[in-house]
């Protein structure tokens, strides 16, 4: 048995801020007792410290904030060398950059190297759980899962299925996509803290036969996540409807093939009708807001207020490599700005909730992650609002916790992450 006592200013959530009087939990001089990778006790330092066994490791992070580890609901593992590619909107960007780079992931050694770099970046930025698309190659998914398992991370991932409208080196077939996914599910889902996601890239790159193969996987494995893309770009929508003439809108394509459910992560959802949002809400599917990506590719502005009004569940994500940062902090900064443009507000506590418990709930993993509570995985991030000279100068005027959080969101990046803990172990690369 290994024990670690973490001391610091604790911030966590029991519910969305404002939903109840005790939705936000803040402890000025708090402590977490970590035992064998989980949180064993949480509370005031004076009450938790005596519960630690003699010889327990003691780490004092004061005056820094300790939060649950950040959660990223949509990211592309094979795009670590695509991030920052200039000048195109979605379909041209995919053809000009992404599909060129992703073909390299047929090489197992290259995939292993990129997996190490990918997880280094996530942990450097305080992200302890992500839902990631791998490439079409099984070697890519093998490398992703093997690296996550070696680091004992709670991660979701899946090999993309795509059998048309891509280069030959990035296409499988309907049967091959099914068979590869089936084998990867058997080999990796539930191993350590790993979760598999059925991952047809999007409707444009899957024939009706492959959509049916994905539908079969979803029916055979209802415990799995499903991840794809929906209504990111207007040209994408028009192309999709030309390929599936039965559909009155993009969402109906996924409805036809059984993709919508409470574990379905639908990336982007920028240009949805009220009918489509209501369909997501009725199925319990999640609309994933990718703010830096939507701005970078000029895709459009996600309408959070309309999603909430029509009852749709929402998650937030970086969407690297169209997204421009691995960090959830500038991701939420961009979310704030997108909502400002539409006359909507995003309070700092709500941003923190969305990056932690909100995303954990969206992924159906809130029994394991997303909150500082006994029994949860000991996945943590420690944040320093004075991490840079500019932040230190600004921090001299802080009066409230909310102001501190907004500075972190607006000015923070990996330098603001003092430490990242995965299953109770300090893991931020130095």
LINPEWO-V859905 format. One record per residue. N is the residue number from 1. PHI is phi in degrees with one decimal (NA if undefined). PSI is psi as a letter, one per 20 degrees, with the letter a starting at -180 (999 if undefined). NEAR is the number of other ideal C-beta (glycine too) atoms within 10 Angstrom. Layout:
n = <N,N>
phi = <PHI,PHI>
psi = <PSI,PSI>
near = <NEAR,NEAR>
This chain:
n = <1,2,3,4,5,6,7,8,9,10,11,12,13,14,15,16,17,18,19,20,21,22,23,24,25,26,27,28,29,30,31,32,33,34,35,36,37,38,39,40,41,42,43,44,45,46,47,48,49,50,51,52,53,54,55,56,57,58,59,60,61,62,63,64,65,66,67,68,69,70,71,72,73,74,75,76,77,78,79,80,81,82,83,84,85,86,87,88,89,90,91,92,93,94,95,96,97,98,99,100,101,102,103,104,105,106,107,108,109,110,111,112,113,114,115,116,117,118,119,120,121,122,123,124,125,126,127,128,129,130,131,132,133,134,135,136,137,138,139,140,141,142,143,144,145,146,147,148,149,150,151,152,153,154,155,156,157,158,159,160,161,162,163,164,165,166,167,168,169,170,171,172,173,174,175,176,177,178,179,180,181,182,183,184,185,186,187,188,189,190,191,192,193,194,195,196,197,198,199,200,201,202,203,204,205,206,207,208,209,210,211,212,213,214,215,216,217,218,219,220,221,222,223,224,225,226,227,228,229,230,231,232,233,234,235,236,237,238,239,240,241,242,243,244,245,246,247,248,249,250,251,252,253,254,255,256,257,258,259,260,261,262,263,264,265,266,267,268,269,270,271,272,273,274,275,276,277,278,279,280,281,282,283,284,285,286,287,288,289,290,291,292,293,294,295,296,297,298,299,300,301,302,303,304,305,306,307,308,309,310,311,312,313,314,315,316,317,318,319,320,321,322,323,324,325,326,327,328,329,330,331,332,333,334,335,336,337,338,339,340,341,342,343,344,345,346,347,348,349,350,351,352,353,354,355,356,357,358,359,360,361,362,363,364,365,366,367,368,369,370,371,372,373,374,375,376,377,378,379,380,381,382,383,384,385,386,387,388,389,390,391,392,393,394,395,396,397,398,399,400,401,402,403,404,405,406,407,408,409,410,411,412,413,414,415,416,417,418,419,420,421,422,423,424,425,426,427,428,429,430>
phi = <NA,-115.7,-127.1,-133.7,-106.6,-102.9,-111.2,173.4,-89.8,-95.3,-133.8,-151.8,-137.4,-100.6,-163.2,-60.5,-53.0,89.5,-70.4,-155.7,-65.4,-110.7,-63.8,-101.8,-116.5,-128.5,-124.0,-63.2,-118.5,-105.6,-149.6,-121.0,-99.2,-102.2,-135.5,51.5,87.3,-128.9,-81.5,-94.4,-155.1,-148.0,160.0,-61.6,-56.6,-61.8,-92.4,-87.6,-54.5,-64.3,-80.9,-73.8,-70.0,-56.2,88.2,-62.7,-70.2,-115.4,-126.7,-103.6,-98.3,-59.0,-93.6,-77.4,-87.2,-115.1,-125.5,-59.5,-56.7,-68.6,-125.6,-113.8,-89.4,-166.8,-153.0,-113.6,-57.1,-77.0,-108.8,-65.6,-108.4,-103.1,-50.9,80.4,-94.4,-81.1,89.8,-128.1,-92.3,-49.7,-67.1,-67.2,-64.3,-61.4,-70.5,-83.0,-123.4,-63.9,-67.8,-69.9,-70.5,-66.4,-65.0,-66.8,-81.0,-70.4,-85.1,-58.8,-66.0,-63.4,-60.9,-64.8,-62.2,-67.6,-63.2,-61.4,-66.6,-61.2,-71.4,-57.2,-67.9,-57.3,-69.9,-60.6,-98.6,86.0,-91.8,-109.4,-140.7,-146.0,-108.7,-120.2,-86.3,-92.1,-84.6,-70.4,-82.8,-57.1,-59.7,-64.2,-65.9,-58.6,-65.0,-59.4,-69.3,-63.1,-68.7,-63.9,-64.9,-61.7,-94.8,55.0,-103.1,-90.8,-133.4,-111.7,-164.6,-168.8,-68.2,-70.3,-106.2,-158.0,-122.6,-161.4,53.6,-153.4,-59.1,-55.2,-71.8,-121.2,-111.0,-107.4,-122.2,-56.9,-69.2,-64.6,-60.0,-65.4,-64.7,-61.6,-63.8,-60.9,-68.2,-64.4,-60.1,-62.9,-79.7,-123.5,-64.4,83.1,-82.9,58.9,-115.0,-98.8,-133.7,-97.9,-121.4,-65.0,-134.2,-63.3,-56.5,-167.6,-59.0,-63.2,-101.4,-131.3,-70.1,-60.6,-62.6,-72.8,-60.0,-67.7,-65.4,-64.1,-59.5,-63.5,-61.8,-63.0,-68.0,-75.7,-133.1,-65.8,-78.4,-83.6,-76.3,-125.7,-136.0,-160.5,-121.5,-145.7,51.0,-83.3,-145.8,-66.8,-64.2,-60.1,-63.3,-62.3,-63.6,-59.6,-68.0,-71.2,-84.5,-126.2,-65.2,-71.0,-88.7,-81.8,-155.8,-59.3,-60.4,-63.2,-58.9,-71.9,-60.8,-57.3,-103.1,71.1,-80.7,-89.8,-168.0,-70.3,-114.8,-97.9,-106.4,-104.6,-68.4,90.7,55.0,-80.9,-118.6,-103.9,-77.4,-59.1,-60.0,-68.1,-62.1,-64.0,-65.8,-60.8,-61.1,-64.3,-88.2,78.1,-72.4,-109.1,-87.6,-99.5,-86.6,-118.5,-65.8,-68.4,-66.3,-62.5,-71.7,-61.9,-90.3,64.4,-76.6,141.6,-110.2,-68.1,-101.9,-64.0,-61.5,-69.4,-58.5,-67.7,-62.6,-93.1,87.3,-79.8,-78.9,-133.5,-124.2,-125.7,-160.3,-83.2,53.7,-56.4,-94.5,-68.0,-64.5,-103.1,-153.3,-75.9,-87.9,-72.6,-69.4,-65.4,-60.8,-74.1,-61.8,-65.9,-60.2,-57.0,-69.7,-60.9,-71.8,-57.3,-62.3,-107.8,74.0,-109.3,-113.0,-130.8,-65.0,-57.9,-64.0,-64.8,-57.8,-63.5,-60.5,-63.5,-73.9,-120.7,-64.1,-59.5,-68.9,-61.2,-65.9,-60.7,-83.6,70.2,-117.4,-69.8,-73.9,-112.0,-137.6,100.8,-148.2,-91.2,-140.5,-55.8,95.4,-75.1,-58.8,-84.6,-102.8,-136.2,-133.1,-112.6,-118.2,-119.0,-72.5,-108.9,-70.1,-126.7,-55.8,-65.4,-67.7,-61.2,-62.5,-65.3,-68.5,-60.7,-103.1,-62.5,-117.6,-137.1,-60.2,-61.2,-63.3,-61.1,-64.2,-70.5,-64.0,-59.2,-67.5,-83.3,-118.2,-86.5,-157.7,-63.4,-68.0,-80.4,-89.2,-70.3,-157.0,-121.5,-117.6,-122.1,51.7,83.3,-112.9,-68.8,-134.6,-65.9,-65.6,-108.1>
psi = <p,p,q,p,o,p,p,a,o,p,p,r,q,i,r,p,p,i,h,r,h,k,h,p,o,p,o,g,n,r,q,p,o,p,o,l,j,r,o,h,q,q,a,q,h,h,h,h,g,i,i,q,q,p,i,q,p,p,p,o,j,q,k,r,p,p,r,q,q,q,p,o,j,o,q,o,g,j,k,h,j,h,p,k,p,q,j,q,a,f,g,h,g,g,h,h,g,g,h,g,h,h,h,i,j,h,o,h,g,g,g,g,g,h,g,g,h,g,h,g,g,g,h,h,j,j,p,i,p,q,o,q,p,a,a,i,p,h,h,g,h,g,g,g,h,g,g,g,g,h,j,l,q,o,q,q,r,q,p,q,p,o,j,r,l,r,q,h,i,j,p,a,r,g,g,g,g,g,g,g,g,g,g,h,g,h,h,h,p,i,p,c,k,q,p,q,p,p,m,p,g,r,h,h,j,p,r,h,g,h,h,h,g,h,g,g,g,g,h,h,m,i,i,q,q,p,p,a,q,p,l,h,q,h,h,g,g,g,g,g,h,h,h,m,i,i,p,i,r,g,h,h,g,h,g,h,j,k,h,p,r,i,k,p,o,o,p,f,l,h,m,q,r,h,g,g,g,h,g,g,g,h,i,j,r,p,p,o,o,m,g,h,g,h,g,g,j,k,h,a,p,p,n,g,g,h,g,h,h,j,j,q,q,p,r,q,r,h,k,p,i,h,q,j,q,i,p,i,g,h,g,h,g,h,g,g,g,g,h,g,h,j,k,q,q,n,q,g,h,g,g,g,g,h,i,e,h,g,h,g,g,h,i,k,j,i,i,h,r,i,q,n,q,p,h,q,q,m,o,q,p,p,p,o,i,k,h,r,g,h,h,g,g,h,i,h,j,p,h,r,g,h,g,g,h,h,g,g,h,h,i,r,b,h,h,i,o,g,q,p,p,p,l,j,p,p,j,p,q,999>
near = <7,13,18,19,21,28,18,26,20,25,23,23,28,14,15,16,18,12,12,10,6,9,15,19,16,13,19,12,13,25,24,29,24,26,19,11,16,16,22,20,17,23,18,13,20,9,12,20,16,9,15,19,11,5,8,16,13,13,15,12,20,13,12,20,24,26,24,29,27,31,31,30,29,27,27,25,28,28,23,19,14,19,19,10,17,8,8,17,16,23,16,12,21,24,14,13,21,22,19,15,17,28,18,16,25,16,15,14,9,15,27,17,13,24,26,15,14,25,24,17,19,31,25,19,26,29,26,27,28,28,28,25,27,27,30,28,24,22,18,28,30,20,26,30,24,17,21,28,15,12,21,15,24,23,24,26,26,28,27,27,27,24,23,13,20,21,11,6,15,23,17,23,16,19,12,16,26,21,14,18,28,15,14,20,20,11,15,22,19,11,14,15,21,19,24,25,24,27,28,28,23,25,27,21,23,27,16,15,15,26,22,15,27,25,18,17,22,21,9,12,16,10,11,21,26,26,27,26,26,29,24,26,22,14,12,24,19,11,17,19,17,9,17,18,6,9,16,11,17,27,25,16,24,28,18,16,21,18,24,21,15,13,22,25,25,29,27,29,26,22,20,26,13,10,12,24,21,15,20,26,17,13,20,15,26,31,27,27,29,32,27,24,26,24,17,22,22,11,21,16,16,25,21,23,12,14,19,14,12,18,12,24,21,19,25,27,27,30,30,29,24,27,27,19,18,27,28,30,24,21,31,28,23,23,26,20,15,22,19,11,8,12,7,17,10,20,14,21,20,20,24,28,25,27,30,27,24,25,29,26,22,26,25,15,21,18,12,17,22,28,22,25,16,13,10,20,26,25,32,27,27,22,25,20,22,18,21,16,8,11,18,12,10,18,18,7,8,15,7,9,17,14,15,20,25,23,21,26,24,16,19,26,18,18,14,25,24,18,20,24,26,25,19,25,15,16,21,18,13,3>
